[in-house]
Amino acid sequence: MPGFELFGDEERKEVQDVLDTGVLFRYGFDGVRNGHWKAETFETELARYLDVAHCHLCSSGTAAVSLALAACGIGAGDEVIVPPFTFVATVEGVLMAGAVPVFANIDRTLCLSPEGVAETITPRTRAVMPVHMCGAMARIDELVDVCRDNRLILIEDACQALGATFRGKPVGTFGSIGCFSFDPVKTITCGEGGAVVTNDAELYRKADSFADHGHDHIGDDRGLEGHPILGTNFRISELNAAVGLAQLRKLDRILEIQRRNKETIRSGLAPLPGVTFREIPDREGDSATFLSFFLPDGDIARKAASGLSAAGVDGCFYWYDNNWHYLRQWHHLKQMQTTAPMPAAQYDHFPDYGGVDLPDSDAIMERTISMQIKLSWTEREVSDRIEKMVQVLKMV
Ligand SMILES: *Cc1c(COP(=O)(O)O)cnc(C)c1O
């Protein structure tokens, strides 16, 4: 999964270019930057890679979620449908916009289920934000249909799924706007960074302005630029962008290694009668950062997870008990532990997250284990891993 496993001279060279000029800012300083525009170049190359018209880099994936919502005009009191299995940043972004996150069920793809979304829509729903979790896609074509039929904005959180495709089309490019993250544990990393991508020139213009205090970036005097909107600072620095640029150029290699390692392990586990795999709508498009599998019930899965850990099979996550990615353990959200009263919480329709009950999602998550796929494994390490996993999983 993590691109940092492949850091090398390419990243060093890109960073050195920036240090040599001393221009860490992505805008202006044309005369002294010696032709280096790392953020801009990263945007151009990422847009080309994803076959999308526009890309705006920003300071994190969390910022990308906020930017996407801002560009789409989501704000005070609007309901946004989100999955309970995600990184909490998806939910935070909605709350920070003053909007109301509403949870809908996931399905065996581990992503928002189109049926779950359909039954969660209310007159206040403005947008749906599926999250392509653990490297693979939601049933995105059906989610596109649900959004079109109900006139809802589709915003994809593809932070964990750079390089994944559905029927050849990159995830993150199915909705109005898509979000990516390049934080230290993502498929490619630049330390801290993110991006939004869109085919809509107007959304792009808004994102580009919002991320830089509303500047329109027209002309060559920053002090005289127009401010069509109020915004904030979600800018990326040239140093981060430089690392990301080198990493992006390694993405195909990263995907190839992940896919090979994952397929080998998957075939090794496939004969086990108690193990079934996460549904992936298009297996060819899986970015293969994780192998996620189901055990027959929650008790067995919990036992399997601790057995794997005891056997030294690292990188296996039992999300149901883990504090990271599943609503069940988000006690800060359930109790709305905020530093100050939140705008969204002032609405009558603001849910009591402590009381949200999603038994269909629980029934899936309590059976799920996800194993991170690494780039640095040797063939020997992969086969040892399979041997240990089979030992543990056939016992439970
Ligand atoms: C990592 C992640 C984010 C946030 O990205 P950061 O760059 O860490 O801010 C948002 N959503 C999902 C699904 C993520 O995995």
The ligand as a Tripos MOL2 file, in Angstrom:
@<TRIPOS>MOLECULE
LIG
   15    15     1     0     0
SMALL
NO_CHARGES

@<TRIPOS>ATOM
      1 C1         -6.9050    9.3910    4.4420 C.3       1 LIG1
      2 C2         -8.3230    9.6480    4.1810 C.ar      1 LIG1
      3 C3         -8.8630   10.9370    4.2050 C.ar      1 LIG1
      4 C4         -8.1000   12.1400    4.6690 C.3       1 LIG1
      5 O1         -6.8810   12.3040    4.0700 O.3       1 LIG1
      6 P1         -5.7030   13.0890    4.8570 P.3       1 LIG1
      7 O2         -4.7580   13.3970    3.7240 O.co2     1 LIG1
      8 O3         -5.1160   12.1550    5.8520 O.co2     1 LIG1
      9 O4         -6.2910   14.3010    5.4180 O.co2     1 LIG1
     10 C5        -10.1930   11.1070    3.8730 C.ar      1 LIG1
     11 N1        -10.9620   10.0670    3.5470 N.ar      1 LIG1
     12 C6        -10.4860    8.8090    3.5320 C.ar      1 LIG1
     13 C7        -11.3800    7.6920    3.1320 C.3       1 LIG1
     14 C8         -9.1610    8.5580    3.8690 C.ar      1 LIG1
     15 O5         -8.7170    7.3020    3.8940 O.3       1 LIG1
@<TRIPOS>BOND
     1     1     2 1
     2     2     3 ar
     3     2    14 ar
     4     3     4 1
     5     3    10 ar
     6     4     5 1
     7     5     6 1
     8     6     7 2
     9     6     8 1
    10     6     9 1
    11    10    11 ar
    12    11    12 ar
    13    12    13 1
    14    12    14 ar
    15    14    15 1
@<TRIPOS>SUBSTRUCTURE
     1 LIG1         1 GROUP 0 **** ****
